[in-house]
Amino acid sequence: MSVIKHSDQRVAVFIDTQNLYHSAKNLYNTKVNFGAIMDTVIGKRKLIRAIAYVITTEAGDETNFFEALTKLGIETKTKDLKIFYGGAKKADWDVGMAVDAIRLAPKVDTIVLATGDGDFVPLVNFLKEHFGVQVEVISFGRSSSGELKEACEDFIDMCDQPEKFLIGYRTRRPVKKAKTHLKKQNIQDFSDEDLGIFSGREENK
């Protein structure tokens, strides 16, 4: 799809932190580079507001993370993890994120949703139909809703450039080449890390 992005556009960014965190962890076993996300989605346009929605853990050790986001110009909104009788846990910012996007839509030209959650499809359609704003999405394509990709006007797939959007990402060595090399040495010559790659126990970092 083709969209126009120019320097006079006013942009608001809404970050579904939990969604990106779990996607990065499950797909690559590493963390998200939020600075790279901001640089990519804003470009030369005017950032009006950026908000990250965070679920605080029971340990409450997110201080450094909040400070890092603040340095990037990102506000944080927090919500405590709710634990119900029987051990069930629940926490999400879907409604709060949607309300903020609708509230700020009249003040911007473009809204960027950093999430792959298909629950935001109705929000995307509502923003386009009622406010005429351009709606863009950035997330990991491999764990993103197909309907969300179709609904938005521009989709940036972070899986296309994991080295850019992930902290400490390393490209896995080609399996065929590694196996050929393995035949020339004894199994004892390889570290546990090498063997983990061959057996599939180690994920990308």
C-alpha positions, -999 to 999 in steps of 0.1 A, spaced: 0 0 0 11 36 -7 7 65 17 19 101 17 42 111 46 53 148 46 70 171 71 38 191 79 19 160 91 11 159 128 16 125 143 4 108 175 19 74 185 2 48 207 24 19 219 9 -14 231 40 -22 252 29 -56 263 21 -68 228 55 -58 214 73 -71 245 58 -106 243 62 -107 205 99 -99 207 104 -124 235 85 -152 218 99 -147 183 135 -136 191 141 -140 228 152 -104 231 138 -68 238 123 -41 216 143 -10 206 116 17 211 140 44 199 142 27 165 104 25 164 100 62 171 126 72 145 109 50 119 73 61 124 80 98 129 107 104 103 106 141 95 70 146 106 58 165 136 53 144 168 24 158 187 22 131 214 35 96 220 21 73 248 32 39 259 8 17 278 25 -4 304 14 -31 329 33 -29 361 47 -62 375 43 -74 410 80 -67 415 75 -31 404 110 -28 388 100 -7 357 116 25 368 146 23 344 123 14 316 100 44 323 131 67 324 143 54 290 109 60 274 108 95 288 141 103 273 127 93 239 98 117 244 73 89 252 48 94 280 39 63 300 5 52 314 6 24 339 -19 -1 351 -14 -27 378 -17 -64 371 -49 -77 386 -48 -111 403 -82 -127 409 -92 -154 433 -78 -187 421 -47 -172 406 -62 -159 373 -44 -127 361 -57 -100 339 -44 -67 326 -48 -49 293 -49 -13 280 -70 -19 249 -99 4 260 -77 31 274 -55 31 243 -85 33 220 -101 62 240 -69 82 239 -66 77 201 -101 88 195 -96 118 219 -65 130 201 -76 122 165 -91 157 158 -57 172 167 -35 152 143 -32 140 107 -18 106 114 -22 80 141 4 53 146 -5 22 165 24 1 177 7 -33 181 -2 -65 163 -34 -70 182 -64 -77 160 -87 -62 187 -78 -28 174 -93 -33 139 -126 -16 149 -106 13 162 -86 17 130 -118 17 109 -135 42 132 -106 66 131 -105 65 93 -142 68 88 -151 95 115 -119 116 116 -103 111 82 -69 105 98 -42 83 83 -38 52 104 -5 34 103 6 3 122 41 -10 132 46 -44 147 61 -79 142 43 -92 111 48 -129 122 26 -123 153 3 -96 139 -34 -99 129 -40 -102 92 -71 -81 95 -52 -54 113 -26 -53 84 -55 -49 59 -74 -23 79 -45 2 83 -31 24 55 5 15 61 20 -15 78 57 -16 89 68 -51 96 96 -52 122 104 -88 112 118 -74 80 146 -56 99 150 -74 133 185 -60 137 171 -25 137 141 -30 160 156 -54 185 182 -49 211 212 -73 208 198 -92 179 221 -116 162 215 -134 129 215 -172 133 242 -189 113 229 -210 83 221 -245 94 235 -262 63 268 -245 65 270 -252 102 263 -289 97 290 -292 70 315 -276 94 303 -300 121 314 -330 101 350 -318 100 353 -316 138 345 -337 168 313 -329 187 335 -320 217 350 -291 198 317 -272 200 305 -251 228 271 -256 244 259 -225 226 268 -240 192 250 -272 200 220 -253 212 217 -237 178 218 -270 160 193 -286 183 169 -256 181 172 -250 219 185 -215 214 165 -187 198 177 -156 180 191 -130 203 
